Amino acid sequence: MTEIPKRCSLCGGSSFEAVATKLRYEKGQSGYQCKDCSLIFLYPPMSPEEEQRFYEEEYGIIYSKEKNTTPKDLFEARQEDAHMYLDWVEDWLKPDNSCLEIGCASGYFLVLLRDRVKKIIGLETHLELHRYCQEIGIPMAESLEDIEANSMDRVFAFFVLEHLGDPRSFFSSVRRVCRPGANIFLVVPNVDDVLLSEYKISDFRDFYFTPAHQFYYSRETMGRLFRECGFSRYEILPKQRYDLSNHMHWMMTGRPGGMGRFSHIFNDSLLKSYAANLEDRFLCDTLFAMITVE
């Protein structure tokens, strides 16, 4: 008999609907949606020990094979993403800031901050990526507990929150290292992505749900999580990273890819209008959030 959830970790609800029975990597889990608060999560959850082992061992191997990449390759391939993140947060950066990035991967974003702020620290659990960051001169911490309390002005966690089985504990630890008035910047996939919520592309759904992501947030569930964790000052903004060509590619082939494929047909005005429409309706692929710590 299939094991089903008993209680929603966000609202305490007890009524659920199965929304994903096939995951990108099979680990005996399914995706469920709480009928009370709409949070989507995987069940059964990984234990803290399983989660640690997965990210220190399995996930790095899976990711490297899937992307056919090394830490250096990842650093070079993510330069566009790094500059995108910088564009999103630059208005909040000050020269005297102390900045921490949690889940910094190969350090591609922190390198951009190095000459803009007073201090940078990286945190990365995957050992190969951790060592690469050290090799390129990024100061690294072993854990959040190793960072001095009330010492950080800006904390960044890009595509990290969805991986965590205990987000409340995470926010408690992050709050400890933040000075009053500090900002926490988060980026997560948006589960209301139009490919999933409106176009209902079955191949995209099977690709989208993965055991690497334990929670799948919308604007509503993300905001509720912030409030449950005691944060009253926050903003959640919509961002569309993938273009119309990518969406057409999914519709035609049922596979990822296709960015810019139809750039000879779609002009900039159309591409910007399409992305803006998705963002206006929060049917975009990404959520960018900023929390102010009081």
FINUTOR-899148 format. One line per field, with one value per residue (C-alpha): residue in one letter; x, y negated, z. Coordinates in Angstrom, 3 decimals. Layout:
// residues N
res a|...
u X|...
v Y|...
w Z|...
This chain:
// residues 294
res m|t|e|i|p|k|r|c|s|l|c|g|g|s|s|f|e|a|v|a|t|k|l|r|y|e|k|g|q|s|g|y|q|c|k|d|c|s|l|i|f|l|y|p|p|m|s|p|e|e|e|q|r|f|y|e|e|e|y|g|i|i|y|s|k|e|k|n|t|t|p|k|d|l|f|e|a|r|q|e|d|a|h|m|y|l|d|w|v|e|d|w|l|k|p|d|n|s|c|l|e|i|g|c|a|s|g|y|f|l|v|l|l|r|d|r|v|k|k|i|i|g|l|e|t|h|l|e|l|h|r|y|c|q|e|i|g|i|p|m|a|e|s|l|e|d|i|e|a|n|s|m|d|r|v|f|a|f|f|v|l|e|h|l|g|d|p|r|s|f|f|s|s|v|r|r|v|c|r|p|g|a|n|i|f|l|v|v|p|n|v|d|d|v|l|l|s|e|y|k|i|s|d|f|r|d|f|y|f|t|p|a|h|q|f|y|y|s|r|e|t|m|g|r|l|f|r|e|c|g|f|s|r|y|e|i|l|p|k|q|r|y|d|l|s|n|h|m|h|w|m|m|t|g|r|p|g|g|m|g|r|f|s|h|i|f|n|d|s|l|l|k|s|y|a|a|n|l|e|d|r|f|l|c|d|t|l|f|a|m|i|t|v|e
u 0.000|1.347|2.377|0.627|1.281|-0.534|0.105|1.185|4.385|3.272|-0.365|-1.005|-3.643|-4.445|-6.023|-3.779|-3.847|-1.127|0.210|3.386|3.877|6.893|10.086|13.111|15.242|13.284|13.704|10.357|8.712|5.642|4.575|1.559|-0.354|-2.003|-5.648|-5.709|-2.662|-1.638|1.960|3.471|6.085|7.650|6.675|8.057|10.656|14.359|15.658|18.312|20.946|19.626|19.500|23.115|24.302|22.304|23.852|27.366|27.487|24.631|23.485|26.935|27.363|23.880|24.369|27.835|26.618|23.482|25.336|28.641|30.478|33.353|33.517|35.547|33.109|30.229|31.967|32.391|28.944|27.158|28.652|25.425|23.449|25.932|25.503|21.725|21.742|24.003|21.587|18.742|20.532|22.980|20.794|21.026|24.810|27.032|30.844|30.923|28.678|29.601|28.020|27.351|26.195|24.661|24.983|27.547|28.413|31.641|31.631|30.609|28.404|30.684|33.584|31.527|30.935|34.568|35.491|32.102|31.769|33.943|33.704|32.464|31.991|30.815|29.044|28.905|28.374|29.518|33.212|34.498|32.767|33.862|37.503|37.232|35.950|38.943|41.277|39.973|40.356|36.849|36.790|34.640|32.724|32.012|28.514|26.213|27.087|30.690|29.672|29.620|26.195|24.963|27.829|26.201|24.557|23.473|22.749|22.130|20.573|19.920|17.961|18.621|15.382|13.529|16.216|15.803|13.665|13.488|13.156|12.158|15.424|17.274|15.714|16.409|20.086|20.217|18.521|21.205|24.031|22.196|22.591|19.377|18.343|20.147|18.618|18.154|17.835|16.298|15.590|13.381|11.544|7.907|5.540|2.955|5.251|2.955|4.372|3.080|0.041|-1.587|-0.015|0.068|2.886|3.193|6.848|7.681|5.908|7.949|11.124|10.137|9.580|12.863|13.950|16.506|13.627|11.705|9.306|7.742|6.829|4.358|4.138|1.418|3.158|6.503|4.960|3.189|6.463|8.146|5.364|5.425|9.154|8.525|9.423|6.970|9.008|9.519|8.909|8.394|9.006|8.272|11.108|10.957|14.302|13.367|12.165|9.303|11.551|12.182|8.436|7.809|10.580|8.892|5.571|7.073|9.623|8.757|12.394|14.384|16.404|15.618|16.587|16.808|15.856|13.333|15.126|15.008|11.183|10.479|11.624|12.681|9.333|7.465|9.897|9.745|5.954|5.586|7.888|6.170|2.739|3.897|5.467|2.360|0.302|2.963|2.998|6.747|9.375|11.193|10.485|12.965|12.418|14.012|13.506|14.494|15.557|14.202
v 0.000|-3.457|-5.548|-8.923|-12.047|-12.531|-16.219|-19.247|-20.720|-24.242|-24.497|-21.248|-20.142|-16.478|-16.284|-15.745|-15.092|-13.176|-15.453|-13.625|-9.867|-9.893|-11.762|-12.654|-10.343|-7.560|-7.242|-5.802|-9.171|-10.967|-14.601|-15.636|-18.901|-20.019|-20.821|-23.445|-25.620|-24.282|-23.461|-20.750|-18.437|-15.006|-12.123|-10.200|-12.840|-12.159|-11.905|-14.493|-11.767|-10.782|-14.429|-15.021|-11.894|-12.734|-16.193|-15.234|-12.102|-11.224|-14.648|-15.773|-12.596|-12.864|-16.555|-16.036|-13.218|-15.089|-18.292|-16.604|-19.259|-19.871|-22.652|-24.790|-24.088|-25.009|-28.250|-29.258|-28.068|-30.037|-33.458|-34.651|-33.479|-35.172|-38.524|-38.044|-37.522|-40.539|-42.649|-41.538|-42.390|-45.163|-47.996|-46.528|-46.067|-48.482|-48.618|-47.864|-44.768|-41.311|-38.775|-35.061|-32.781|-29.462|-26.765|-28.787|-25.887|-26.809|-30.405|-32.116|-34.689|-35.394|-36.192|-39.075|-40.384|-40.197|-43.720|-45.258|-44.487|-44.305|-40.564|-37.406|-33.897|-30.802|-27.714|-24.580|-21.002|-19.236|-18.600|-18.958|-22.314|-23.423|-22.708|-24.537|-27.665|-27.542|-27.146|-30.354|-32.279|-32.323|-32.067|-29.054|-28.049|-24.434|-25.163|-27.985|-27.185|-28.201|-31.742|-34.397|-35.537|-38.954|-39.248|-39.213|-42.079|-40.154|-36.430|-34.785|-31.381|-30.835|-27.657|-26.270|-26.538|-23.956|-21.384|-21.658|-19.229|-21.536|-25.139|-26.440|-25.228|-26.753|-30.175|-29.997|-29.369|-32.114|-34.614|-33.947|-35.090|-38.193|-41.662|-43.644|-45.157|-42.489|-41.120|-37.493|-36.965|-33.749|-32.328|-29.259|-27.590|-28.677|-25.698|-27.832|-27.790|-28.081|-24.890|-22.981|-24.929|-26.020|-24.220|-20.992|-19.391|-15.876|-15.461|-18.711|-17.502|-14.278|-16.356|-19.039|-16.859|-15.522|-14.057|-16.866|-19.300|-18.420|-21.395|-23.193|-26.794|-29.266|-32.945|-32.068|-29.142|-30.911|-33.965|-31.769|-30.029|-33.405|-34.475|-31.139|-31.680|-35.102|-37.326|-40.176|-42.272|-40.543|-40.925|-38.158|-39.118|-37.155|-36.366|-34.585|-33.087|-30.786|-32.222|-31.555|-29.351|-27.104|-26.801|-25.997|-23.383|-21.721|-21.661|-20.136|-17.694|-17.139|-17.819|-20.657|-23.035|-25.305|-28.674|-31.140|-28.471|-30.716|-34.022|-34.489|-34.547|-36.051|-39.657|-41.254|-42.976|-39.662|-37.899|-40.681|-40.884|-37.119|-37.117|-40.191|-38.584|-35.494|-37.622|-39.785|-36.647|-34.912|-32.089|-32.639|-29.971|-31.660|-33.532|-36.063|-36.984|-39.465|-39.262|-42.103|-40.830|-42.923
w 0.000|-0.946|2.043|2.116|4.223|7.510|8.159|6.136|7.544|6.626|7.739|9.614|7.103|6.645|3.180|0.162|-3.566|-5.412|-8.169|-9.242|-9.212|-11.555|-10.652|-12.752|-10.588|-8.959|-5.181|-4.119|-3.502|-4.870|-4.992|-2.922|-2.663|0.564|-0.152|2.610|1.843|-1.621|-0.608|-2.818|-1.336|-1.746|0.490|2.234|3.121|3.444|6.993|7.961|7.547|4.113|3.073|4.112|2.324|-0.797|-1.202|-0.182|-2.338|-4.707|-5.924|-7.019|-9.058|-10.601|-11.443|-12.918|-15.133|-16.185|-17.045|-18.041|-16.078|-13.663|-11.036|-13.438|-16.288|-13.977|-12.980|-16.617|-17.733|-15.013|-15.699|-17.299|-14.251|-11.924|-13.664|-13.664|-9.873|-9.449|-11.473|-9.193|-5.911|-6.820|-5.524|-2.000|-1.935|-0.012|0.116|3.868|3.609|4.886|2.513|2.812|0.014|1.076|-1.571|-3.519|-5.887|-7.720|-6.480|-9.720|-7.944|-4.989|-7.308|-8.694|-5.161|-4.111|-5.243|-4.401|-0.686|2.418|3.089|1.356|2.746|0.903|2.188|0.021|1.222|-1.945|-1.272|-4.828|-5.276|-1.786|-2.661|-5.973|-4.211|-1.883|-4.866|-6.455|-3.202|-1.735|2.097|2.955|6.092|6.991|8.300|9.384|12.981|12.268|11.343|14.044|15.247|14.053|11.563|8.100|6.223|3.112|2.807|-0.557|-1.227|-4.926|-5.691|-2.217|-0.218|-2.327|-1.476|2.296|4.284|7.331|6.092|9.542|11.049|8.100|8.634|12.354|11.634|9.007|11.305|13.940|11.656|10.395|11.824|12.456|9.138|7.127|3.946|2.926|-0.832|-2.125|-5.566|-6.038|-8.913|-9.132|-9.054|-10.871|-13.935|-16.949|-18.519|-15.507|-14.330|-17.600|-20.555|-18.509|-20.496|-19.071|-20.102|-18.339|-15.181|-15.194|-15.641|-13.120|-10.065|-8.727|-5.356|-5.167|-4.517|-1.378|-1.520|-4.487|-3.679|-5.118|-4.209|-1.666|0.053|0.097|1.756|4.293|5.127|5.722|8.072|9.906|10.439|11.974|9.019|8.469|6.015|2.694|-1.008|-3.574|-7.195|-10.396|-12.801|-16.161|-17.136|-20.029|-23.309|-25.706|-27.858|-24.865|-24.275|-27.945|-27.761|-24.773|-26.608|-29.770|-28.339|-24.670|-23.797|-22.186|-24.319|-27.233|-25.753|-28.634|-31.190|-32.918|-32.460|-36.235|-35.931|-32.499|-32.180|-28.887|-28.454|-28.603|-26.268|-23.688|-23.922|-23.439|-20.391|-18.930|-19.288|-17.414|-14.691|-14.329|-13.668|-11.536|-14.103|-14.454|-13.850|-10.945|-7.704|-6.309|-2.662|-0.287|3.473|5.806|9.230|12.105
